[in-house]
Amino acid sequence: MTSPASPVPPAPPGRPGLVVGVDSGGSGLRIALAVRRDDSAETVETTASAEPVRTGAGGIDAGHLLERLIPAVDAMRRRAGDGPVEAVAVGAAGMATLGDRLRAELPEALARAWGVRRLALAADAVTAYAGALGQRPGAVVAGGTGLIALGTDLSGWRRADGWGHLLGDCGSGAWIGRAGLEAAMRAYDGRRGGSAALLAYAERRFGPAVGIPGVLYPRTDRPAVLASFAPDVAACAGADDPVATGILTRAARRIAEAAEAVCPAGTAAEVALTGGLFRMGAPLLGPLRADLETLLPQAREVPASGDPLTGAVTLAAALAADALRLPEDPLLLQLTR
């Protein structure tokens, strides 16, 4: 629940005001401590753990997050001069659907721990957006194992995809990897549309083709396993394999369509691409940029300024300074003041 805004007390002389940014996802937990300067902040220390925050029947485990967050920040605060924490921003994968315990428990727990009342709880797509574009209107596509596009004109959010590997995430690492493995199995069977090059890569990575279903289907992390094959698809495309090239061409179109769906209308809209997917390089970025020019002729691609942890710090600093312009949303960005 959002309460009326109250002034943030200034830091005592010689003790800098601090903000905390948190990035919680499937690949682990990252925490940043930053010194606030007006509505921006300079990160002074970060810490990371490869162990993700647990999830269960009640959603994201708030207790597990807190037992790791509070000691880590307390240690960083001591090294930074023990200044007051003015605001915290937590970006978490699954916040929209699994974040009820975080929304219920974090505000009071952090108020007890640090006396902080200003808290932003955001979907990881929002922190990816803030890291890439700050508080400017535009569109951001965050691509890795999955894929989601988020856009805003600063009056509300528009979302496209992010529906998981069974229902969407079109153009993502998992999507590309699955398409590549399908082409490999087609080659194994002798069906049209197969790729001998992709079959060779698949057998090097997963073993004999006949055993690949047994390797893949029992895994609980199937999207990540599928995505692990995406760089092999890019390698085949880079070697001019036409099937692999076609897969990346289709992926590029799906990504551009997601950006088109969320990009605010008008001229000079900015579009940023962020996440590990786009490190695949020219085999994906070449057709993607061509499709963006076709579907979004009014838009301009810009480099992402930072990552989701940078975005969490950006949100916390702006919230502390009463300068947050990104729109509130009950599922994507909830504020406590």
C-alpha positions as CSV (number, residue, x, y, z in Angstrom):
1,M,0.0,0.0,0.0
2,T,1.3,3.5,-0.9
3,S,1.2,6.0,1.9
4,P,1.5,9.8,1.5
5,A,5.0,11.1,0.6
6,S,7.1,12.5,3.5
7,P,10.3,14.4,3.3
8,V,13.5,12.3,3.4
9,P,15.6,13.6,6.4
10,P,18.9,14.9,5.3
11,A,22.0,12.8,6.2
12,P,23.9,14.1,9.2
13,P,27.0,16.1,8.4
14,G,29.8,13.9,7.2
15,R,27.5,10.9,6.8
16,P,26.4,10.4,3.2
17,G,22.8,9.5,2.4
18,L,22.7,6.0,0.9
19,V,20.3,4.1,-1.3
20,V,20.2,0.3,-2.0
21,G,19.5,-1.4,-5.3
22,V,18.6,-5.1,-5.5
23,D,18.5,-7.4,-8.6
24,S,16.9,-10.8,-7.8
25,G,16.6,-13.3,-10.6
26,G,17.0,-16.9,-11.7
27,S,20.8,-16.4,-11.9
28,G,21.2,-15.2,-8.4
29,L,21.0,-12.1,-6.2
30,R,23.0,-8.9,-6.6
31,I,23.0,-5.9,-4.2
32,A,24.4,-2.4,-4.7
33,L,25.0,0.3,-2.1
34,A,25.2,3.8,-3.6
35,V,25.7,7.4,-2.3
36,R,22.9,9.6,-3.4
37,R,23.6,12.9,-5.1
38,D,20.3,14.8,-5.7
39,D,18.2,12.4,-7.9
40,S,21.1,10.2,-9.0
41,A,23.5,8.0,-7.1
42,E,27.1,6.7,-7.4
43,T,27.5,3.0,-6.6
44,V,30.2,2.5,-4.0
45,E,30.0,-1.3,-3.5
46,T,28.2,-4.3,-4.9
47,T,27.9,-7.9,-3.7
48,A,26.5,-10.9,-5.6
49,S,25.5,-14.5,-5.0
50,A,24.8,-17.2,-7.6
51,E,22.1,-18.7,-5.3
52,P,18.7,-17.4,-6.3
53,V,16.1,-16.3,-3.8
54,R,13.8,-19.2,-3.1
55,T,10.3,-19.4,-4.4
56,G,7.5,-21.6,-3.1
57,A,3.8,-22.0,-2.9
58,G,3.5,-18.5,-1.5
59,G,5.7,-16.9,-4.2
60,I,9.1,-15.3,-3.7
61,D,10.4,-16.1,-0.2
62,A,10.6,-12.7,1.5
63,G,12.4,-14.2,4.5
64,H,15.1,-15.8,2.4
65,L,15.7,-12.4,0.7
66,L,15.8,-10.5,3.9
67,E,18.2,-12.9,5.7
68,R,20.7,-12.3,2.8
69,L,20.0,-8.6,2.1
70,I,20.1,-7.1,5.6
71,P,23.5,-8.4,6.7
72,A,25.1,-7.7,3.3
73,V,23.9,-4.1,3.3
74,D,24.8,-3.6,7.0
75,A,28.4,-4.7,6.2
76,M,28.6,-2.4,3.2
77,R,27.2,0.5,5.2
78,R,29.9,0.2,7.8
79,R,32.6,0.4,5.1
80,A,30.8,3.4,3.6
81,G,30.6,5.5,6.8
82,D,27.3,4.1,8.2
83,G,25.1,6.7,6.6
84,P,21.3,6.5,6.7
85,V,19.5,4.4,4.1
86,E,17.1,6.8,2.4
87,A,15.4,4.4,-0.1
88,V,15.5,0.9,-1.4
89,A,14.5,-0.5,-4.8
90,V,14.1,-4.3,-5.3
91,G,13.8,-5.7,-8.8
92,A,12.7,-9.3,-8.9
93,A,12.0,-11.8,-11.6
94,G,8.4,-12.9,-11.1
95,M,7.4,-9.9,-9.1
96,A,4.1,-9.5,-11.0
97,T,2.8,-13.0,-10.3
98,L,5.0,-14.2,-7.3
99,G,5.6,-11.0,-5.4
100,D,2.8,-11.0,-2.9
101,R,5.0,-11.9,0.1
102,L,7.6,-9.3,-0.9
103,R,4.8,-6.6,-1.1
104,A,3.4,-7.7,2.3
105,E,6.6,-8.2,4.3
106,L,9.4,-6.0,2.9
107,P,8.1,-2.5,3.8
108,E,7.9,-3.1,7.6
109,A,11.0,-5.3,7.7
110,L,13.2,-2.7,6.1
111,A,11.7,0.0,8.2
112,R,12.6,-1.9,11.3
113,A,16.1,-2.7,10.0
114,W,17.2,0.7,8.7
115,G,14.3,3.1,9.4
116,V,13.7,3.4,5.7
117,R,10.2,4.1,4.5
118,R,10.8,4.6,0.8
119,L,10.7,1.3,-1.1
120,A,10.2,0.5,-4.7
121,L,9.2,-3.1,-5.6
122,A,9.6,-3.7,-9.3
123,A,9.4,-6.4,-11.9
124,D,12.8,-7.1,-13.3
125,A,11.7,-5.8,-16.6
126,V,11.2,-2.4,-15.0
127,T,14.7,-2.3,-13.5
128,A,16.0,-3.5,-16.9
129,Y,14.2,-0.5,-18.4
130,A,15.5,2.0,-15.8
131,G,19.0,0.6,-16.3
132,A,18.8,0.9,-20.0
133,L,16.9,4.2,-20.5
134,G,16.7,5.8,-17.1
135,Q,13.5,7.8,-16.7
136,R,13.1,8.7,-20.4
137,P,10.1,7.5,-22.5
138,G,10.8,4.7,-24.9
139,A,11.0,1.0,-25.2
140,V,13.4,-1.7,-23.9
141,V,13.7,-5.3,-25.0
142,A,15.3,-7.4,-22.3
143,G,16.5,-10.7,-23.8
144,G,18.3,-13.7,-22.4
145,T,16.9,-17.1,-21.7
146,G,13.5,-15.4,-22.0
147,L,12.4,-12.2,-23.6
148,I,10.1,-9.3,-22.6
149,A,9.5,-5.9,-24.1
150,L,8.4,-2.9,-22.0
151,G,7.6,0.6,-23.0
152,T,6.3,3.8,-21.5
153,D,5.3,7.3,-22.4
154,L,5.6,8.0,-18.7
155,S,1.9,7.9,-18.2
156,G,1.6,4.1,-18.1
157,W,3.4,0.9,-19.1
158,R,2.9,-1.3,-22.1
159,R,4.2,-4.9,-22.0
160,A,4.7,-7.5,-24.7
161,D,5.7,-11.1,-24.3
162,G,7.6,-12.5,-21.3
163,W,5.1,-15.4,-21.2
164,G,7.6,-18.2,-20.8
165,H,9.0,-20.7,-23.2
166,L,5.8,-22.6,-23.7
167,L,3.6,-19.6,-24.5
168,G,6.0,-17.0,-25.8
169,D,9.4,-15.5,-25.1
170,C,9.6,-15.4,-28.9
171,G,13.0,-14.7,-30.2
172,S,14.7,-15.5,-26.9
173,G,17.6,-17.7,-26.2
174,A,15.3,-20.6,-25.3
175,W,13.2,-20.0,-28.5
176,I,16.3,-19.9,-30.7
177,G,17.8,-23.0,-29.0
178,R,14.6,-25.0,-29.4
179,A,14.3,-24.1,-33.1
180,G,17.9,-25.1,-33.6
181,L,17.4,-28.4,-31.9
182,E,14.3,-29.1,-34.0
183,A,16.4,-28.5,-37.1
184,A,19.0,-30.8,-35.8
185,M,16.5,-33.6,-35.2
186,R,15.0,-33.0,-38.7
187,A,18.5,-33.6,-40.1
188,Y,18.8,-36.8,-38.0
189,D,15.5,-38.0,-39.4
190,G,16.3,-37.0,-43.0
191,R,13.3,-34.6,-43.1
192,R,13.2,-31.3,-45.0
193,G,14.3,-28.3,-43.1
194,G,17.1,-30.0,-41.2
195,S,20.7,-28.8,-40.8
196,A,23.6,-31.2,-40.7
197,A,25.7,-28.4,-39.1
198,L,23.2,-27.9,-36.3
199,L,23.0,-31.7,-35.8
200,A,26.8,-31.9,-35.3
201,Y,26.7,-29.0,-32.8
202,A,23.8,-30.6,-30.9
203,E,25.6,-34.0,-30.6
204,R,28.8,-32.3,-29.4
205,R,26.8,-30.5,-26.7
206,F,24.2,-33.1,-25.7
207,G,25.4,-36.5,-27.0
208,P,23.9,-38.8,-29.6
209,A,20.8,-37.3,-31.2
210,V,18.6,-40.3,-30.3
211,G,19.3,-39.5,-26.6
212,I,18.7,-35.8,-26.7
213,P,15.0,-36.1,-25.6
214,G,16.1,-38.0,-22.6
215,V,18.6,-35.4,-21.7
216,L,16.2,-32.5,-22.1
217,Y,12.7,-33.6,-21.0
218,P,13.4,-34.6,-17.4
219,R,15.2,-31.3,-16.6
220,T,13.4,-28.7,-14.5
221,D,15.5,-26.0,-16.1
222,R,14.5,-26.7,-19.6
223,P,14.4,-23.1,-20.8
224,A,18.1,-22.6,-19.7
225,V,19.1,-25.9,-21.4
226,L,17.4,-24.8,-24.6
227,A,19.0,-21.4,-24.4
228,S,22.4,-23.0,-24.0
229,F,22.2,-24.1,-27.6
230,A,21.5,-20.6,-28.9
231,P,25.2,-19.7,-29.3
232,D,25.6,-22.8,-31.4
233,V,22.9,-21.6,-33.7
234,A,24.6,-18.3,-34.0
235,A,27.9,-20.0,-34.7
236,C,26.3,-22.0,-37.5
237,A,24.6,-18.8,-38.9
238,G,28.0,-17.1,-38.8
239,A,29.4,-19.9,-40.9
240,D,26.5,-19.3,-43.5
241,D,24.4,-22.3,-42.6
242,P,21.1,-21.3,-44.2
243,V,18.8,-23.1,-41.7
244,A,20.5,-21.4,-38.7
245,T,20.5,-18.1,-40.5
246,G,16.8,-18.5,-41.1
247,I,16.2,-19.2,-37.4
248,L,17.9,-16.0,-36.4
249,T,16.1,-14.0,-39.1
250,R,12.8,-15.2,-37.6
251,A,13.9,-14.5,-34.1
252,A,14.9,-11.0,-35.1
253,R,11.4,-10.4,-36.5
254,R,9.7,-11.6,-33.3
255,I,11.9,-9.3,-31.2
256,A,11.2,-6.3,-33.4
257,E,7.5,-7.1,-33.3
258,A,7.6,-7.0,-29.5
259,A,9.4,-3.7,-29.5
260,E,6.8,-2.3,-32.0
261,A,4.0,-3.4,-29.7
262,V,5.3,-1.4,-26.7
263,C,7.0,1.6,-28.3
264,P,5.2,4.9,-27.5
265,A,3.8,6.7,-30.5
266,G,5.4,9.9,-31.8
267,T,8.7,10.9,-33.2
268,A,12.2,10.4,-31.7
269,A,11.2,7.4,-29.6
270,E,14.2,5.5,-28.1
271,V,14.6,1.8,-28.2
272,A,17.3,-0.1,-26.2
273,L,18.3,-3.7,-26.3
274,T,19.6,-5.2,-23.0
275,G,20.6,-8.7,-21.9
276,G,22.9,-11.5,-22.8
277,L,20.9,-12.5,-25.9
278,F,22.2,-9.5,-27.8
279,R,25.8,-10.5,-27.3
280,M,25.2,-13.0,-30.1
281,G,26.4,-10.3,-32.4
282,A,25.8,-9.7,-36.1
283,P,23.9,-12.9,-37.0
284,L,21.1,-11.7,-34.8
285,L,21.7,-7.9,-34.6
286,G,21.9,-7.5,-38.4
287,P,18.4,-8.7,-39.2
288,L,17.0,-7.2,-36.0
289,R,18.2,-3.7,-36.8
290,A,16.8,-4.0,-40.3
291,D,13.4,-5.0,-38.9
292,L,13.4,-2.2,-36.3
293,E,14.0,0.3,-39.1
294,T,11.1,-1.2,-41.0
295,L,8.6,-1.6,-38.1
296,L,9.7,1.5,-36.1
297,P,10.9,4.1,-38.6
298,Q,10.2,6.9,-36.1
299,A,12.4,5.2,-33.4
300,R,16.1,5.4,-32.7
301,E,18.1,2.5,-31.3
302,V,20.3,3.7,-28.4
303,P,22.8,1.7,-26.3
304,A,21.6,0.5,-22.9
305,S,23.2,2.8,-20.3
306,G,23.3,0.1,-17.6
307,D,21.9,-3.3,-16.4
308,P,19.0,-4.1,-14.1
309,L,21.1,-3.5,-10.9
310,T,22.0,-0.1,-12.3
311,G,18.2,0.4,-12.8
312,A,17.4,-0.6,-9.3
313,V,19.9,2.1,-8.0
314,T,18.3,4.6,-10.4
315,L,14.8,3.9,-9.0
316,A,16.0,4.1,-5.4
317,A,17.8,7.4,-5.9
318,A,14.9,9.0,-7.7
319,L,12.5,7.8,-5.1
320,A,14.6,9.3,-2.3
321,A,14.7,12.6,-4.1
322,D,10.9,12.7,-4.9
323,A,12.0,12.7,-8.5
324,L,10.6,9.3,-9.8
325,R,8.9,9.8,-13.1
326,L,8.3,6.2,-14.2
327,P,4.7,5.3,-13.7
328,E,3.4,3.3,-10.8
329,D,1.6,0.0,-11.5
330,P,0.2,-2.5,-9.1
331,L,2.1,-5.4,-10.6
332,L,5.1,-3.8,-12.3
333,L,6.2,-0.9,-10.0
334,Q,4.7,-0.5,-6.5
335,L,6.0,2.3,-4.3
336,T,5.9,2.8,-0.5
337,R,6.7,6.3,0.8
